[in-house]
Amino acid sequence: MRLGRALRDRLLLWAAATAGPVLVRLLGGTWRVRVEGYEAVALLHSSGRQVIHAFWHGHLLGLEYAYRGSGICVLSSLHRDGEMSARLMKALGYEVVRGSTTRGSARGLVLMLSMLKRGHDLAVTPDGPRGPAHVVKPGIFYMSDRSGAPVVPVAVWSSPSRRLASWDGFTVPLPFARVVILHGEPIEPAEDRGLDERAEELRVALDSLYGRAAELGGSAREASCGTLSTKA
């Protein structure tokens, strides 16, 4: 039994590092991707600042394709699913730090902050890795305060898509889907404001952006497909 499970795990990890990136690129290559609001991020990069991209956990796939090859740093949990995700993300051109909000959290936080100092943006799902969905954990603002990097809300909408029966309602854009990615106004570090207050501000901003993305996606007629550069 243990041997069979170990073999299955090795096969899953191999698939995540080899077949997974191929499938993401093939599927994403059919999408019509529309990006708006990125100018604020480009302006921050041009002034030598990095940013912390924040988005809901259930909308990872569209962003994984759009940001591929960008060198953005993501946090991957320490369990088996996290290892699969880490291998997929590395193959798509991301930097990966291993840690979690429980076991290994301090190490993960220190490494994420060091990646900011080395010139990498961060990508954080403030309701991850296991929910509750659309509930912001305020730790993202601790990283912002420590590093001076603003938090940028990001929303993704896609149609047609398939929503999985998972805690986060993980959304998979189907072949030839329209994918809309919106960047909101940066939320600057502000240690004089409480973490819970800013967490609520981010939640409201994300919900508003997702609503706008759905509206734009429903009427979008023009889109371009390709890699989104995250450096000025």
Secondary structure, DSSP 4 states (H G I P E B T S, - for coil): -HHHHHHHHHHHHHHHHTHHHHHHHHHHTT-EEEEESTHHHHHHHHTT---EEE--GGGHHHHHHHTTTS--EEEE-SSHHHHHHHHHHHHTT-EEEE--SSTTHHHHHHHHHHHHHTT--EEE-TTTTT--TT---THHHHHHHHH-PPEEEEEEEEEEEEE-SSTT--EEEEEEEEEEEEE---B---TTS-HHHHHHHHHHHHHHHHHHHHHHHHH----B-S------
